[in-house]
Amino acid sequence: MLAAMVALAGLFVALYLTLFKLGYIGTLVCAVGSCEVVQTSKWATLLGFPVAAWGVAYYVAVLAISLAGLSPSLIDSRRLSQLLVLMTATGVLFSLWLTYPELFVIDAICMWCVVSAVLATVLFVIAVLDLREVSALLDERLAEAMAQLRVTGYGRSLRNTSEVSMRAIQDPKK
């Protein structure tokens, strides 16, 4: 749930910057830095789209994956957690890549870009912690299941996989 809330905050920041870049907002409210200098530079566009619009797409995707992970069937999904780590790592790397021109080419810092970079980093940390928790939980469940099978002796009398299959489909009442 925390990842979804952070992604929602990032979505609002990216949407605000996108609306400015597309001309729907006159001036940016920027208490610190030179947001308009950064947002009107050539670095604020990537592949014909505003960089902030790429941020909107990123935060929407992270929000969707985070919310999907809250469903009972996916709450302990290692693959979903791995996907979230991969996505958020990409977000952090993209933020770092964009910070370089701010610092060394444009010589201006956008407060909203810094906020977005911090949110992307927070999302990455949350995703890594979630993956560690899910992996530990699944490893614990696997160890418990293996221990239970050892105690019950299940499978000792089975000779091959076809016998396991046949026993699985047999009517238990016989």
C-alpha positions in Angstrom: 0.0 0.0 0.0 2.9 2.3 0.8 4.3 1.9 -2.8 0.9 2.8 -4.3 0.7 6.0 -2.2 4.3 7.0 -3.2 3.5 6.2 -6.8 0.4 8.3 -6.6 2.4 11.3 -5.3 4.9 10.8 -8.1 2.0 10.7 -10.6 0.8 14.1 -9.4 4.2 15.7 -9.7 4.8 14.2 -13.2 1.3 15.3 -14.3 1.9 18.8 -13.0 5.1 19.1 -15.0 3.5 17.5 -18.1 0.6 20.0 -18.0 3.2 22.9 -17.8 5.2 21.5 -20.7 2.1 21.1 -22.9 1.1 24.7 -22.1 -1.9 24.1 -19.9 -0.3 25.8 -16.9 1.2 29.3 -17.3 4.0 29.3 -14.8 5.4 26.7 -12.5 5.3 27.2 -8.7 8.9 26.6 -7.8 10.0 27.7 -4.3 13.6 26.6 -4.9 15.6 26.3 -8.1 14.8 27.2 -11.7 12.0 24.8 -12.7 11.0 26.7 -15.9 14.6 26.8 -17.1 14.9 23.1 -16.8 11.4 22.4 -18.2 11.9 24.6 -21.3 15.4 23.2 -22.1 16.0 20.7 -24.9 16.5 18.0 -22.2 12.8 18.2 -21.2 11.8 16.2 -24.3 12.7 12.6 -25.1 11.7 10.9 -28.3 9.2 13.6 -29.1 7.4 13.5 -25.7 7.9 15.6 -22.6 10.1 13.8 -20.1 7.4 14.5 -17.5 4.9 12.5 -19.7 7.3 9.6 -19.5 7.2 10.1 -15.7 3.4 10.0 -15.8 3.5 6.6 -17.7 6.1 5.3 -15.2 4.2 6.3 -12.1 0.9 4.9 -13.6 2.6 1.6 -14.3 4.1 1.4 -10.8 0.8 2.3 -9.3 -1.0 -0.4 -11.2 1.5 -3.1 -10.3 1.5 -1.9 -6.6 -2.3 -2.1 -6.5 -2.3 -5.5 -8.3 0.0 -6.7 -5.6 -2.6 -6.0 -3.0 -5.0 -8.6 -4.4 -5.2 -11.8 -2.3 -4.0 -14.0 -5.2 -0.9 -11.9 -5.8 0.0 -10.6 -2.4 2.9 -13.1 -2.0 4.0 -13.1 -5.7 7.7 -13.2 -6.0 7.5 -12.4 -9.8 5.4 -9.3 -9.2 7.9 -8.1 -6.5 10.7 -8.8 -8.9 8.9 -6.8 -11.7 8.4 -3.9 -9.3 12.1 -3.9 -8.3 13.0 -3.9 -12.0 10.6 -1.1 -12.8 11.7 1.1 -9.9 15.4 0.5 -10.5 14.8 1.8 -14.1 13.0 4.8 -12.6 16.0 5.6 -10.4 18.5 5.2 -13.2 16.4 7.4 -15.5 16.2 10.0 -12.7 20.0 9.9 -12.3 20.4 10.2 -16.1 18.2 13.3 -16.0 20.0 14.9 -13.0 23.3 15.0 -14.9 22.2 17.6 -17.5 20.5 19.6 -14.7 23.7 19.9 -12.8 26.3 20.0 -15.5 24.7 21.1 -18.7 21.7 23.4 -17.9 23.2 24.6 -14.6 19.7 24.8 -13.1 17.8 22.5 -10.7 14.1 21.8 -10.9 12.6 21.3 -7.4 9.8 19.1 -8.9 12.4 17.0 -10.7 14.3 16.5 -7.4 11.0 15.5 -5.7 10.3 13.0 -8.5 13.8 11.5 -8.2 13.4 11.2 -4.4 10.1 9.5 -4.9 11.5 7.1 -7.5 14.3 6.2 -5.0 11.8 5.7 -2.2 9.8 3.4 -4.5 12.9 1.4 -5.3 13.7 0.9 -1.6 10.1 -0.1 -0.8 10.2 -2.6 -3.8 13.5 -4.2 -2.6 12.2 -4.5 1.0 9.0 -6.1 -0.3 11.0 -8.6 -2.5 13.1 -9.5 0.5 10.0 -10.1 2.6 8.1 -12.1 0.0 11.2 -14.2 -0.7 11.7 -14.9 3.0 8.0 -15.8 3.4 8.1 -18.2 0.4 11.3 -19.8 1.6 9.8 -20.3 5.0 6.7 -21.9 3.6 8.8 -24.2 1.4 10.9 -25.3 4.4 7.7 -25.9 6.4 6.2 -28.0 3.6 9.4 -30.0 3.2 9.6 -30.7 6.9 5.9 -31.8 7.0 6.5 -34.2 4.1 9.5 -35.7 5.9 7.5 -36.2 9.1 4.6 -37.8 7.3 6.8 -40.0 5.2 4.6 -39.1 2.2 6.1 -40.5 -1.0 8.3 -43.2 0.4 6.1 -46.0 -1.0 5.8 -44.4 -4.4 8.1 -45.8 -7.1 7.7 -43.3 -10.0 5.8 -40.2 -11.2 3.2 -42.2 -13.1 2.2 -43.9 -9.9 1.9 -40.5 -8.2 -0.3 -39.3 -11.1 -2.5 -42.4 -10.9 -3.0 -42.1 -7.1 -3.8 -38.4 -7.5 -6.7 -39.1 -9.9 -8.1 -42.2 -8.1 -11.3 -42.0 -6.3 -10.4 -41.5 -2.6 -13.5 -43.5 -1.5 -12.1 -46.8 -2.9 
